[in-house]
Every structure is written in structure tokens, then in C-alpha cells.
Amino acid sequence: MTEDALTDPGSRGVTDLLAAAAPTAAPGAGTLLRLLRDGRPRTRSELASVTGLARSTVTQRVDALLASGLIGPAGEAVSTGGRPPTTFSFRPGARVVLAADLGATHARLALTDMSGTVLAEERADLDIALGPETVLDWVVGNGRDLLEGAGRRVGELLGLGIGLPGPVQHSTGRAVNPPIMPGWDNFDVPGHVRGRLDVPVLVDNDVNIMAIGEHHTAWPDASHLMFVKVATGIGCGIVSEGSVYRGAQGAAGDMGHIHVPSGGDKPCRCGNTGCLEAVASGAALAAALTGAGVPASGARDVVELSRNGSVPALRALRQAGRDIGEVLAASVNMFNPSVIVIGGALALAGDHLLAGVREIIYQRSLPLATEHLSIVSSRAGEGAGVVGAAVMVIEHCLSPRHADTLVNG
């Protein structure tokens, strides 16, 4: 099982869970924790039966998990004779997680429990171009405030997840040549944050964490999902077999810089011309509307215009949907997802963008690929990013290998 697996742990087979443990060692406390995270209380005997471990070994593992606070007694099972056995279950509130979704001009920070439920949050207008030190210090400072406000200590913090609006090498947590993030290129984000909060720090592209959040919140049973964020820029997060697909260098899903027929020779911020982002992003639509005599300064202005019934804005959104559909139609034939989710600031404008996407995908994609395809608006909404960043940390830190370190440390 991969550490960034997104599916409910209870849906995994026992063989998969045991395979996550070291091949030459008996399953540790982390494997028992993974079993218990499905929400169903179990007795020591049940855990021994499922894992094949000796009763004494299970007792030792359970005692370690009890001491860590990650599980707790959950009542008594039905007695089959003699004293009823005690059952044990996962305690999502035993630790908390900080999750940051950083956009081009905004920041959203949340405190969650280990189920991804948001306990408290903070939002702010924050320009990513202010640089990594300023932005990350805002995250750490406000994260400490959220912890204090919730009555939690830094020692209860499981980890911190961060989403950045640019290409990220997930293995190192460093942004790579981000076009709208001056000063961030190759900056050691995890190292900077760990110097202020001594916890695991995981970093990914903002669209990937939104895909994780949407999958976790609304589509946990979808094995193949694409999340398309349409805002200042355009990007796509891909979930395959329950895990984020990042590609060889973490650049998978960068659909905003694929050439589209309507793009012509329109310059894009990436240095090429005719990219999808150059004609269908919030920034591109705002510029086009302004040039046509309908002033708009960004994606949110385009949304506001559409909500007020502006015909030019509605037409622009429908065409943007068609342009996005051109790229997604090829992706549907290549990847064959079961769900495509459209999110981001422009998705808040209503059905016009979504209608344009659907129109082209159903025209251009193979019937077999679209037979059971759902093309929908985001259900997680603006909270998808922070939920996804939290889930990314939870799945990493509570994977069998890392959970063993957490319990034994």
C-alpha cells in the first residue's frame, strides 16, 4: 500500500495491510492501527485472528497503541461465556493536523483531527509573491494561534501539510520553477517550517491536494478521478487506484499548458503560445472582458459578472468550458476516469463553465470512456485544499511504517 493512499483503510484487504509491514518482521502496532482506522471496534482476539499474530504479541501492540492515545477502549463485545472481552477503536481526536492551502493571492489554514474533520480555520488575502519566508511564517504563526485557540499543544500536532500554487517535487517539498512564485524556486519549504515546528511537513501542488480533498470528502469509492481547478491558472490533480498520480518529476496534471485550437499565438506566462491557460483561466477571461469594455480584474470579478447576468461573461465562461473540454476529451480517452470534478474560483459561476466542458467531452471522447463518466462541480468546495493537505499528512504519518515510529517514539 502506498503511503499516499486515499481510500478508506477499511476498504483495503487484510493481505494489503499486512504487505505494508516490513517483509521480514511481524506486523507492528502501525498495522493494527490501520485495521482499526476503519471505525469498527475490535477485540484482541479479532485482531489476532485477522493478522495471524500470537495473542501475546497483539496484547503488546495494543498496549503500545493505548499508551500513545491513538486508540482507546470502545466498550465490551458480546460474551461467548465468561467475562465480555473489551473492544478497541481508533481515536481521531488524539492528535491534530495543520493544513495550509496557499493560492496566488489567498491563504487558507485549518486545524483538523485525524479523520480530516476541520476543527478551526483562518483565511487571509496573502500574496504568494511576498516570498517563502513571509508566507510560511504566516502559516506557522497562525497555526500556533489555531492550536492555542482549540486548547491543543504543539506536542499533539501530527504534522503540517501545505499546498502551493505551482509545480512541486513532492519527494523534497520544493517548488520547481514556479511561474507566479518569485523567490520560491528550490526553496526548502519543509526545512524552513521544521525549524519552527518540529513535526513532519509534507508539500504538494495545490491541485493535487484539492484532488485528495475532493476524493476523501465526496468520492471515496472512485478509483480513477480527475480534479480540474479553474482559477487564476488551470491545473489538474489525478487520482488513480486510490492514490495521487504525480508522474516521474511531480509534473503530472499540468493541463493548463497544453495547446488548444482557440489559443492561436496568444502568449502564455509559461513562455509558449496558445496554451489553455492563456485563453480559459480566470486571468485570461478577465483580460478579454476588460478588452471588450466589461471591466474585470480577475476570476472573482468574472464570477460576480456572471451571477449578475452579464451576457459577455456568460458567453466567455461557456467558451472557456469548451476549451477545457478540448483538453479533457483527450485525457478521458487516455486515462478513462470515472469522475471529473470541476473546481476553483471560476467553478463558482454556475453551470455555464460545466456545460461547456460536458459539451465537448461527450462530442470528442470515445463512447466506452464516457458511458459511466460523471462530470460534476466540486462538492468539497473551497475547503477541498485544506482537507486534502490534512489527509496527505494523516495517510503518511499513520501508514504502518511511520505509525510504528510514532507509537514507539
C-alpha positions in Angstrom: 0.0 0.0 0.0 1.4 3.4 -0.9 1.8 6.0 1.9 -0.4 8.5 0.0 -3.3 6.0 -0.4 -6.5 7.9 -0.2 -9.2 5.3 0.2 -10.8 4.4 3.4 -8.4 2.0 5.2 -11.3 -0.3 5.9 -11.7 -0.9 2.2 -8.2 -2.4 1.9 -7.9 -6.2 2.1 -6.0 -7.8 5.0 -3.3 -9.0 2.6 -2.7 -5.4 1.5 -2.4 -4.3 5.1 0.0 -7.0 6.1 2.1 -6.3 3.0 2.6 -2.8 4.2 4.6 -4.1 7.1 8.3 -5.0 6.7 8.6 -8.3 4.8 11.0 -9.8 7.4 9.1 -8.7 10.5 5.8 -9.4 12.1 3.2 -6.7 11.6 3.8 -3.9 14.1 1.4 -1.6 16.0 1.0 0.5 12.9 -0.6 -2.3 11.0 -3.1 -2.9 13.9 -3.8 0.9 13.8 -4.5 0.7 10.1 -7.1 -2.0 10.7 -8.7 -0.1 13.5 -9.0 3.1 11.4 -12.0 1.7 9.5 -14.1 2.7 12.6 -15.1 -0.8 13.6 -14.1 -1.7 17.2 -12.3 -5.0 17.6 -11.2 -7.2 20.4 -7.7 -8.5 20.9 -8.9 -12.0 19.7 -10.3 -10.5 16.5 -7.0 -8.6 15.8 -5.0 -11.8 16.4 -7.3 -13.7 14.0 -7.0 -11.1 11.3 -3.3 -10.6 11.5 -2.2 -14.1 12.4 -0.2 -12.8 15.3 0.1 -14.5 18.6 -2.3 -13.2 21.3 0.6 -12.1 23.4 2.1 -10.1 20.5 -1.3 -8.4 19.8 -1.6 -7.6 23.5 1.8 -5.9 23.4 0.9 -3.9 20.3 -2.5 -2.9 21.6 -0.9 -1.7 24.9 1.6 0.4 23.0 -1.3 2.0 21.0 -3.3 2.6 24.1 -0.3 4.3 25.7 0.1 6.5 22.7 -3.6 7.6 22.9 -4.2 6.7 19.3 -6.8 4.0 20.2 -9.0 3.6 23.3 -11.5 1.2 24.8 -14.8 1.1 22.9 -17.0 -0.9 25.2 -17.4 -4.7 25.5 -18.1 -7.3 22.9 -20.9 -9.9 23.3 -19.7 -12.6 25.7 -19.5 -16.2 24.5 -19.0 -17.3 28.0 -17.2 -15.7 30.9 -16.2 -12.0 31.1 -17.1 -10.0 28.0 -13.9 -9.0 26.1 -13.0 -5.3 25.6 -13.1 -3.8 22.2 -10.8 -1.1 20.9 -11.2 1.7 18.3 -9.3 4.5 16.7 -9.4 7.9 18.4 -9.3 10.6 15.6 -9.0 13.4 18.2 -5.9 12.1 19.8 -3.7 14.2 17.5 -4.4 17.2 15.3 -3.1 18.3 11.9 -2.4 21.7 10.4 -3.2 22.1 6.8 -2.5 25.1 4.5 -3.9 25.8 1.1 -1.9 28.6 -0.5 -3.1 30.3 -3.6 -1.7 33.1 -5.8 -3.4 35.8 -3.7 -5.1 33.9 -0.8 -4.3 31.6 2.1 -6.5 29.2 4.0 -5.2 27.4 7.1 -7.1 24.8 9.1 -6.7 22.6 12.1 -8.2 19.2 11.7 -8.4 15.9 13.6 -7.1 12.6 12.2 -10.2 12.0 10.2 -9.7 15.2 8.3 -12.6 17.0 10.1 -11.9 20.7 10.3 -11.9 22.0 13.9 -10.9 25.6 13.3 -9.6 27.7 10.4 -8.2 31.0 9.3 -8.4 32.8 5.9 -6.5 35.7 4.6 -5.6 37.7 1.5 -1.9 36.8 1.1 0.2 37.3 -2.0 2.4 34.3 -2.7 4.9 36.7 -4.3 5.8 38.1 -0.9 8.2 35.2 -0.8 8.6 31.9 1.2 9.8 33.3 4.5 6.9 35.8 4.8 4.2 33.4 3.7 5.5 30.3 5.7 6.0 32.4 8.8 2.3 33.5 8.5 1.4 29.8 8.3 3.4 28.9 11.4 2.3 31.9 13.4 -1.4 31.5 12.7 -1.1 27.7 13.1 0.2 28.2 16.6 -2.8 30.5 17.2 -5.2 27.9 15.9 -3.7 25.3 18.2 -3.9 27.6 21.2 -7.5 28.6 20.4 -8.5 25.0 20.3 -6.8 24.2 23.6 -4.2 21.9 21.9 -0.5 21.8 22.4 2.2 21.7 19.8 3.1 18.2 21.1 -0.3 17.0 19.9 0.4 18.1 16.3 0.8 15.1 14.0 2.2 17.1 11.1 1.7 20.0 8.7 0.5 19.8 5.1 1.0 22.6 2.6 -0.4 23.1 -1.0 1.5 25.5 -3.2 0.2 27.1 -6.5 3.0 25.9 -8.7 5.0 22.7 -9.7 6.3 20.9 -6.6 8.7 18.0 -6.3 6.7 16.1 -3.7 9.7 14.0 -2.5 11.6 17.1 -1.4 8.8 19.6 -0.8 10.5 22.2 -3.1 8.8 24.3 -5.8 10.4 23.9 -9.2 10.4 27.0 -11.5 7.0 28.2 -10.3 5.9 31.0 -12.7 4.0 33.1 -10.2 6.1 32.5 -7.1 9.3 34.7 -7.1 11.8 33.5 -4.6 10.3 30.0 -4.1 12.3 28.1 -6.7 14.1 25.2 -4.9 13.3 26.8 -1.5 13.4 24.2 1.3 9.9 24.6 2.5 9.9 21.6 4.9 13.2 22.6 6.4 12.1 26.2 7.0 8.9 25.1 8.7 10.5 22.3 10.7 12.9 24.9 12.1 9.8 26.5 13.8 7.6 23.5 14.3 9.4 20.2 14.8 6.9 18.0 13.1 6.7 16.2 9.7 6.0 18.7 6.9 4.6 17.5 3.5 4.2 19.7 0.5 2.4 19.3 -2.8 0.9 21.2 -5.7 -2.4 22.9 -4.7 -4.4 21.0 -7.3 -3.1 17.6 -6.0 -4.3 18.4 -2.5 -7.6 19.6 -3.8 -8.0 16.3 -5.7 -7.2 14.4 -2.4 -9.7 16.5 -0.5 -12.5 16.0 -3.1 -11.8 12.3 -3.2 -11.8 12.0 0.6 -14.9 14.1 1.0 -17.2 13.2 -1.9 -15.9 10.3 -3.9 -14.0 7.8 -1.7 -15.1 4.8 -3.8 -13.9 6.3 -7.1 -10.7 4.6 -8.1 -10.0 7.0 -11.0 -10.8 10.7 -10.6 -9.6 13.9 -12.2 -9.9 17.2 -10.3 -9.6 20.3 -12.5 -9.0 23.6 -10.8 -10.0 26.7 -12.9 -9.0 29.9 -11.2 -6.1 32.3 -11.8 -4.5 29.3 -13.6 -5.7 25.9 -14.7 -4.4 22.6 -13.3 -5.5 19.0 -12.8 -5.0 16.5 -9.9 -5.2 12.9 -10.8 -6.3 10.1 -8.5 -5.5 6.6 -9.8 -6.3 3.4 -7.9 -7.0 5.5 -4.8 -3.6 7.3 -4.9 -2.4 10.6 -6.3 -0.6 10.2 -9.6 2.3 12.7 -9.7 4.4 11.4 -12.6 8.2 11.0 -12.8 9.0 14.5 -11.6 5.7 15.6 -10.0 4.6 17.4 -13.1 1.6 15.2 -14.0 -1.7 17.1 -14.5 -0.3 20.4 -15.7 -3.0 20.7 -18.3 -3.0 24.5 -18.4 -0.1 24.5 -20.7 -1.4 22.2 -23.4 -2.1 23.9 -26.7 -5.7 24.4 -27.7 -7.1 25.2 -31.2 -8.6 28.5 -30.0 -5.3 29.6 -28.4 -3.7 30.6 -31.7 -0.5 32.5 -30.9 -1.8 34.1 -27.7 1.2 34.3 -25.3 1.2 32.3 -22.1 3.1 33.0 -18.9 5.0 29.7 -19.4 6.7 31.2 -22.4 4.8 29.3 -25.1 1.8 30.4 -27.1 -1.8 29.1 -27.4 -1.9 27.4 -24.1 -5.3 26.5 -22.4 -4.4 28.8 -19.5 -3.9 31.7 -21.9 -7.5 31.6 -23.1 -9.6 29.9 -20.4 -8.2 30.8 -17.0 -9.7 33.4 -14.7 -7.0 35.9 -15.6 -7.4 35.3 -19.3 -11.2 35.8 -19.2 -10.9 38.9 -17.1 -8.4 40.4 -19.6 -10.7 39.5 -22.5 -13.8 41.0 -20.9 -11.9 44.2 -20.0 -10.7 44.5 -23.6 -14.3 44.2 -24.7 -15.4 47.0 -22.4 -16.6 44.9 -19.4 -14.1 45.7 -16.7 -12.9 42.7 -14.6 -9.7 42.3 -12.7 -9.7 38.5 -12.0 -11.6 35.3 -11.7 -13.8 36.5 -8.9 -14.9 39.5 -10.9 -15.8 37.2 -13.8 -17.9 35.1 -11.4 -19.6 38.2 -10.0 -20.4 39.4 -13.5 -21.9 36.1 -14.5 -24.0 36.0 -11.3 -25.4 39.4 -12.2 -26.4 38.1 -15.7 -23.6 39.7 -17.8 -24.1 38.1 -21.2 -20.4 38.7 -22.3 -19.3 37.0 -19.0 -21.6 34.0 -19.5 -20.5 33.6 -23.1 -16.9 33.7 -22.1 -17.4 31.1 -19.4 -19.2 28.7 -21.8 -16.3 29.1 -24.3 -13.8 28.5 -21.5 -15.6 25.3 -20.7 -15.4 24.2 -24.3 -11.6 25.0 -24.4 -11.1 23.0 -21.2 -13.2 20.2 -22.7 -10.9 20.0 -25.7 -8.0 19.0 -23.4 -10.1 16.8 -21.1 -11.6 14.9 -24.0 -8.1 13.6 -24.9 -7.5 12.9 -21.2 -10.7 10.9 -21.0 -9.6 8.7 -23.9 -6.1 8.2 -22.4 -6.9 7.9 -18.7 -10.6 6.8 -18.6 -11.6 8.3 -15.3 -14.9 7.6 -13.7 -15.3 11.1 -12.3 -14.2 14.5 -13.5 -14.6 17.3 -10.9 -14.5 20.9 -11.9 -13.5 23.2 -9.0 -11.7 26.5 -8.4 -12.9 30.1 -8.4 -14.5 30.0 -11.8 -16.5 26.9 -11.0 -18.4 29.1 -8.5 -20.0 30.9 -11.5 -22.6 28.2 -12.0 -23.4 25.7 -14.8 -22.1 27.6 -17.8 -18.5 26.5 -17.4 -19.5 22.9 -16.7 -21.9 22.8 -19.6 -19.1 23.8 -22.0 -16.9 21.1 -20.6 -19.6 18.4 -20.9 -20.5 19.5 -24.5 -17.0 18.9 -25.9 -16.1 15.8 -23.8 -19.2 13.9 -24.9 -18.6 15.0 -28.6 -14.9 14.1 -28.7 -14.4 11.2 -26.3 -15.0 7.5 -27.1 -18.5 6.2 -26.1 -16.9 3.5 -23.9 -14.9 6.0 -22.0 -17.9 8.3 -21.3 -20.5 5.5 -20.7 -20.3 5.8 -16.9 -18.4 9.1 -16.6 -19.6 11.7 -14.2 -18.7 15.3 -14.9 -19.6 17.4 -11.8 -18.9 20.5 -9.9 -16.8 20.3 -6.7 -18.7 19.1 -3.7 -16.0 19.9 -1.2 -15.9 23.5 -2.5 -13.3 25.9 -1.2 -12.4 23.6 1.7 -11.1 20.8 -0.6 -7.5 22.1 -0.4 -7.1 22.1 3.4 -8.9 18.8 3.8 -6.6 17.3 1.1 -3.5 18.7 2.8 -4.6 17.2 6.1 -5.4 13.8 4.6 -2.0 13.8 2.9 -0.3 14.2 6.3 -2.6 11.7 8.0 -2.0 8.9 5.5 1.7 9.5 5.6 2.1 9.7 9.4 -0.3 6.9 10.1 1.0 4.5 7.5 2.2 1.3 9.2 5.9 2.2 8.9 5.6 5.7 10.2 2.9 4.9 12.8 5.3 2.3 14.4 7.8 5.1 14.8 5.1 7.4 16.2 4.0 4.8 18.7 7.4 3.6 19.8 8.9 7.1 19.9 
